[in-house]
Amino acid sequence: MSSIAHGTFVIERSYPVPPKRAFAAWSDPAQKARWFIGPEGWKLIERALDFRVGGDELLHGKYDAWETLFRARYHAIVPDQRIVYVYDMFVGGKHHSLSLATVEFHPEGKGTKQVFTEQVAFLDGTAGPEGTASRERGTAAHLDRMAPLFSA
C-alpha cells in the first residue's frame, strides 16, 4: 500500500481586469479551454464543463505515453468572488491525487487579485514536498496562460 503525502500551496496573480472578467475565465467553457490545457505537446481527448454548484468538469488528455484525467465537482460558487471545487487527478490510469481548490477574486484598483489555494493528498506514493512543488508549478503555468485572455 502506498503512503499518502499531503501538501498545500497558494498562488496569487494580478490581472488588469475587474473580478467579473477574471471569474468568466473560469466559468465560460470557451475561455477556460484557452488556458486550462496540458503542457506543449499535450493532446486533448475529452473536455466537459458544467459550471454550477454540483456540476462536474472533465479534462482528459495525453502527453507522450501518459494519459491524464482531471475530474472535478463544484461545491461553492459565488459569482465574481469565489469558486470552491474538489478534484481527482489520474495519471497513467492510476489515482494520483485528490485536492480541494479555492479560487478567490479580490478587487485590486481597476483589476483583480486572484488567490488560488490548493490542499492536496497524493495517493500514489508521490513524495509530499516534491509532489507539491510539481503541482504548484503546473498550476502556476495554467494561471500564467490566463493573462493573454485579458490583454485583448
C-alpha positions as CSV (number, residue, x, y, z in Angstrom):
1,M,0.0,0.0,0.0
2,S,1.3,3.4,-0.9
3,S,1.6,6.1,1.7
4,I,-0.4,9.3,1.5
5,A,1.5,12.6,1.3
6,H,-0.1,16.0,1.9
7,G,0.7,19.4,0.6
8,T,-0.8,22.9,0.5
9,F,0.1,25.9,-1.7
10,V,-1.2,29.4,-2.5
11,I,-0.6,31.2,-5.8
12,E,-1.6,34.8,-6.3
13,R,-1.9,36.6,-9.7
14,S,-3.0,40.1,-10.5
15,Y,-4.9,40.7,-13.7
16,P,-5.8,44.1,-15.3
17,V,-9.5,43.3,-15.5
18,P,-12.4,43.5,-13.0
19,P,-13.3,40.4,-11.0
20,K,-16.3,39.7,-13.2
21,R,-14.0,39.2,-16.2
22,A,-11.4,37.1,-14.3
23,F,-14.2,34.9,-12.9
24,A,-15.5,34.4,-16.5
25,A,-12.2,32.9,-17.5
26,W,-13.1,30.0,-15.1
27,S,-16.9,29.8,-15.7
28,D,-17.1,30.2,-19.5
29,P,-16.2,26.9,-21.3
30,A,-14.7,28.7,-24.4
31,Q,-12.4,30.9,-22.3
32,K,-11.4,28.1,-19.9
33,A,-10.5,25.9,-22.9
34,R,-7.9,28.5,-24.0
35,W,-5.8,28.3,-20.7
36,F,-6.8,25.1,-18.9
37,I,-4.7,22.7,-21.1
38,G,-1.7,20.5,-20.7
39,P,1.9,21.4,-21.5
40,E,3.2,21.8,-25.0
41,G,2.8,18.5,-26.8
42,W,-0.3,17.5,-24.8
43,K,-3.3,16.3,-26.9
44,L,-6.9,16.7,-25.8
45,I,-9.1,13.6,-25.7
46,E,-12.2,15.0,-24.0
47,R,-13.3,18.1,-22.2
48,A,-16.6,19.0,-20.4
49,L,-17.6,21.8,-18.1
50,D,-20.9,22.0,-16.1
51,F,-20.1,25.2,-14.1
52,R,-22.7,25.2,-11.3
53,V,-22.8,24.0,-7.7
54,G,-22.9,20.2,-8.0
55,G,-21.7,20.4,-11.6
56,D,-18.7,18.4,-12.9
57,E,-15.7,19.2,-15.0
58,L,-13.6,16.7,-17.0
59,L,-10.3,17.2,-18.8
60,H,-8.8,14.1,-20.4
61,G,-5.6,14.3,-22.4
62,K,-2.4,12.6,-23.4
63,Y,1.2,13.7,-23.1
64,D,3.7,11.4,-24.7
65,A,2.8,7.9,-23.4
66,W,0.9,9.2,-20.4
67,E,-2.8,9.9,-20.2
68,T,-4.0,12.4,-17.7
69,L,-7.6,12.7,-16.4
70,F,-8.9,15.6,-14.2
71,R,-12.3,15.2,-12.7
72,A,-13.8,18.0,-10.6
73,R,-17.0,18.7,-8.7
74,Y,-18.0,22.3,-7.9
75,H,-19.2,22.7,-4.3
76,A,-19.4,26.5,-3.8
77,I,-19.7,29.3,-6.3
78,V,-20.2,33.0,-5.5
79,P,-20.2,34.8,-8.9
80,D,-17.2,37.2,-9.3
81,Q,-15.9,36.3,-5.8
82,R,-15.2,32.7,-5.1
83,I,-15.1,29.1,-6.6
84,V,-14.5,26.0,-4.4
85,Y,-14.1,22.6,-6.0
86,V,-12.7,19.2,-5.3
87,Y,-10.8,17.3,-8.0
88,D,-9.3,13.9,-8.6
89,M,-6.2,13.5,-10.8
90,F,-5.4,10.3,-12.6
91,V,-2.1,9.7,-14.4
92,G,-1.4,6.7,-16.5
93,G,-4.7,5.2,-15.3
94,K,-3.7,5.4,-11.6
95,H,-5.4,7.6,-9.0
96,H,-2.6,10.1,-8.4
97,S,-4.2,12.7,-6.1
98,L,-7.3,14.3,-4.6
99,S,-7.5,18.0,-4.0
100,L,-9.6,20.8,-2.5
101,A,-9.1,24.0,-4.5
102,T,-10.4,27.5,-3.8
103,V,-10.2,30.5,-6.2
104,E,-10.9,33.9,-4.8
105,F,-11.3,37.1,-6.8
106,H,-10.5,40.4,-4.9
107,P,-10.9,43.9,-6.5
108,E,-7.4,45.5,-6.8
109,G,-7.7,49.0,-8.1
110,K,-9.2,48.6,-11.6
111,G,-8.0,45.0,-11.7
112,T,-8.3,41.7,-9.8
113,K,-6.1,39.9,-7.4
114,Q,-6.8,36.2,-7.8
115,V,-5.8,33.9,-5.0
116,F,-5.7,30.1,-5.7
117,T,-5.3,27.8,-2.7
118,E,-4.9,24.0,-3.0
119,Q,-4.8,21.3,-0.4
120,V,-3.7,18.0,-2.0
121,A,-3.4,14.4,-0.9
122,F,-1.1,12.4,-3.1
123,L,-2.5,8.8,-3.1
124,D,0.1,7.0,-5.2
125,G,3.3,7.3,-3.1
126,T,4.3,10.7,-4.5
127,A,6.6,12.4,-2.0
128,G,4.9,15.4,-0.3
129,P,7.4,18.3,-0.9
130,E,8.4,17.2,-4.4
131,G,4.9,16.4,-5.5
132,T,3.5,19.6,-4.0
133,A,6.2,21.7,-5.8
134,S,5.5,20.0,-9.1
135,R,1.7,20.5,-8.7
136,E,2.3,24.2,-7.8
137,R,4.5,24.7,-10.9
138,G,1.8,23.1,-13.1
139,T,-1.0,25.2,-11.6
140,A,1.1,28.3,-12.0
141,A,1.6,27.5,-15.7
142,H,-2.2,27.3,-16.1
143,L,-2.7,30.6,-14.3
144,D,0.0,32.3,-16.4
145,R,-1.8,31.1,-19.6
146,M,-4.8,33.2,-18.4
147,A,-3.0,36.5,-18.7
148,P,-3.3,36.7,-22.6
149,L,-7.1,36.4,-22.3
150,F,-7.1,39.8,-20.6
151,S,-4.8,41.7,-23.0
152,A,-7.3,41.8,-25.8
